[in-house]
Amino acid sequence: MNRQPDSLKHMQTSEDLALPYARILHDSQEAIMITDCYSKIVSVNPAFTDITGFEESEVIGFTPSILKSNMQDPGFYVSMWASIHKDGRWQGEIWNRRKDGEIFPEWLSISSVKDENGDVTHFVAMFSDSTKRKLTLSKLRLHAQVFSNASEGIMITDKQLQILSVNRAFTTMTGYTEEEAIGHTPRLLHSGIQSKHFYIKMWERIHTIGFWQGEIWNKRKNGELYAEWLSISTLRDDEGHITNYLGMFTDITERKQSEEHLKHLAHYDTLTGLPNRTLLKELVDEATTRAARQNHKLAVFFIDLDRFKNVNDSLGHNIGDKLLQQVAGRLSSVLSENDIVSRLGGDEFIVILQDRHEPEVAMSIADQLISHIKKPFLVGENELYLNASIGISIYPTHGSDFETLVKHADLAMYEAKIQNGGYQLFNSGIINTFMRKLDLENELRWAIPKDQFQLYYQPQVNAKTGFMEGMEALIRWNHPTLGQVSPGEFIPIAEDTGIIMDIGKWVLKEVCTQINTWLSNGYTVPPIAVNLSARQFMTPDLASSISEIVNSTSCKPQQIMFEITESSSMNDIESVLPVLHKLKSIGFQIAIDDFGKGYSALGYIKQFPIDILKIDKSFVQELTTDTKSAVITKAIIEMAHGMDIKVIAEGVETPEQLDYLRHMNCDIIQGYLTARPMPSDQLESRYLAGVHTA
């Protein structure tokens, strides 16, 4: 048997492929435009007319600028043609104009076609109308160079799916050369990710309508899996019989990775990796649906970290962020795999217990969580301690949807925080507490105009002699219907709402007026301590405002001592320090209140213009029962004296506490042992008239 020469065999193969290429140009669902090397249009296909509205006869001899929309600046085209001349190709999105004037976006791919000498002879542009989201990668009819230079991977098979030809982009994306691919079927690229059913449905559609497109995972020659957007078209002869299949694809792996990354960012907290509020809602909706179907309960925890702000303020956000990461890990370690841990933001976390059906079990878990959070955290060289307040709501008892359950757990958490930490199960009384808070907020705005505030004064006496050396002004609220409202209840509301600004001015003005009254009556008046809240330090002109009030009442600055809490003084030190130095230069005295309660930044204390340190009452109350508290108290007194600072111990309630403080050389005491806060007339008769308590 005579064998055909290889050259003849190759010639027949080229002739066999000519027909598919011709049909590709005519049948392609993508517009194709061919220009000469001078960018004069020499040929367009029917899809070009469908998309642009221009007939072939209307554009032949013109340049592609006939479609220009002027939506791109000149630099865009300079960059585009620079890429074409450098790399031989360009692709991207561009806005063009149809014949009827309508501007439309298109995804455009331009390739240069070169002859055997490497000189550019033509440019081939392929584009689809993005407004119709036609991602169809259509059949091509271009000569071999056009086919080879297309940026999409192209594979042509016979009707038995034997690969006849592939282009360069196919080789670039898959790793298989044309020689390695020809003769094989597309199974060469199968990743095994898609099921048999997937391919059955795909070919069913191809045989039904002659076209399929979609996302598919394939495998490169090196074994790497990649995602591609694939379109498969059938090519038919004049009699309608299938002759070939055309597959065109683009590698969308990077896009898929970007989508997954964006999806992760949209659903997960970037700091802790926990679900964020968006994903949490979806998970809770699913959990409540299951619980309803199974007639089960589930618990929602709203967790707020106590004293976390002190860490951020004193040690910086970097340490705070690492601490939050450790907290997230510790919460997750306590819970089961079916439970959900989420971070809402800041120091707030949500926990969903899916397998804990009864409140008693939920409260036991809450106790475990608090116990674990109380254990020391080691962040860098810092050993840090936290506590937590947890509010608990139960589905469906306390709500049937995400928002209600979280809201009720949040309200319960605030109730727990009022009780100095721990956990609190939601109940109807909490709603009453919340409503009372709203009532107090509304009434608080009218307390000054309606003259409902009154100042009480608590003496600060010498620890050894009992003589009064100062006093603290304390505000009281007498409401006509609500009665006596505790400062511990309304001051936090005033700070949250900003009403504290007006209250602070009122208190200072009242103190100055009272000082002038006592002085005019011939009394010797020691300095009076006035509290400044952290919120007041947000006022840019605080020192000037204070000075203006004092001067308007003809009161001397030396008569006033401003008390700031240790935590507020550590908050934004760079802003607080200049204000304190300004107040000190005017003549006011400065005291640090609640010292030792927070994270004492001893390195900063020497920078503060302090006259007095007030030891937090928690240490004083444990003087006789806790050796560590006694040691700390003694150390504070000795440190303060070493810096020529006086010390006041507040909260002194027993003679035994007083004896301890005297032996520690504490300067001044303040507390119920000597006197409770009292109205101005009582203080006048008991102390300013010469009466003192030994």
Buried (B, 14 or more C-beta within 10 A) or exposed (E): EEEEEEEEEEEEEEEBBEBBBBBBBEBBBBBBBBBBBEEBBEBBBBBBBEBBBBEBEBBEEBEBEBBBBEEBEEEEEEEBBEBBEEEBBBBEEBBBBBBEEEEBBBBBBBBBBBEEEEEBEBBBBBBBBBEEEBBBBBBBBBBBBBBBBBBBBBBBBBEEBEBBBBBBBBBEBBBBEBEBBBEBEBEBBBBEEBEEEEBEBBBEBBEEEBBBBBEBBBBBBEEEEBBBBBBBBBBBEEEEEBBBBBBBBBBBBEEBEEEEEEEEEEBBBEBBEBBBBEBBBEBBEEBBEEBEEEEBBBBBBBBBBBBBBBBBBBBEEEBBEBBBBBBBEBBBEBBEEEBBBBBBEEBBBBBBBBEBBEBEBBBEBBEEBBEBBEEEBEBEEBEBEBBBBBBBBBBBBBBEBBEBBBBBBBBBBBBBBBEEBBBBBBBEEBEEBBEEBEEBBEBBEEBBEEEBBEBBBBBBBBBBEBEBBBBBBBBBBEBEEBEEBEBEBBBBBBBEEEBBBBBBBBBBBBBBEBBBEBBEEEBEBBBBBBBBBBBBBEBEEBBEBBBEBBEEBEBBBEBBBBBBBBBBBBBEBEEBBEBBBBBBEBEBBBBBBBBBBBBBBEEBBEEBBBBBBBBBBEBBBBBEEBEEBBEBBBEBBEBBBEEEBBBBBBBBBBEEBBEBBEEBEBBBBBBEBBBEBBEBEBBBEBBBEEEBEE
